[in-house]
Amino acid sequence: MDNLHRDRLAARFSRRDLLLATAGVATLGAAASTRAAEPAAASAPTAATAAPAGPFTLPALPYADGALDPVISANTLGFHHGKHHRAYVDNLNKAIAGTVFAAMPLEKIIAATYGVADKTAVYNNAAQHWNHSFYWRSLSPQGGGEPPAALRHKIEASFGSVAACQKELLTAATGQFGSGWAWLVQEGDKLAVSHTGNADSPLSKGSKPLLTIDVWEHAYYLDYQNRRADYVNAVLAKLLNWGFAADNLGSA
Ligand code: MN
């Protein structure tokens, strides 16, 4: 550790101890015993500024921040990926530090905490990390247009036409009350459209997600304010990554 770093650490420690001391001796004692009982990295004094150590990392976007403009601006994408998604990853790492979940794959954490009352924070952050990683890949600067033939045949068999499938996605996206997600899913040999609230996804309901549209306000508010339908229609027309959905198709 160089001198500058050591000085910064020392300064941070004295500020922290000063704050604790002015809050009273009882608080200081409690904080000290908590620190002693937690040898994990989560209680290190650098946690406030450095990304917490943990098994999960924020995936890079598969395109540049400005690549989806003007449908989704670089400003929206920067906040959505760099702030919102990053917070889910950081909070997940903090919530699972020193627990059995730290050694589990993401999907297993989601399945193990779904509906478990005292694991809500772990579930919400794990599921949102999964959902957002899936959402980025559901969009493409070259999106919209016609699905690849194999997917198009399945869409036509299940919905009648690609346009009818898009209409169902719009209805699901605008019909989701409050925060959530619209999904194209595979159920056996059929495709279907669904929507879920907050952090939930079709994974917990036994169907296979093919693509998703984030309809939390943070996904569109900077660009569209309250006009969710305009955001969804633009995504459907210009950004939807049918190739990604086709890649996700299972054999049945
Ligand atoms: Mn989001």
Boltz pocket constraint, residues with backbone or C-beta under 6 A from the ligand:
constraints:
  - pocket:
      binder: B
      contacts: [[A, 80], [A, 84], [A, 132], [A, 214], [A, 216], [A, 218], [A, 219]]
      max_distance: 6.0
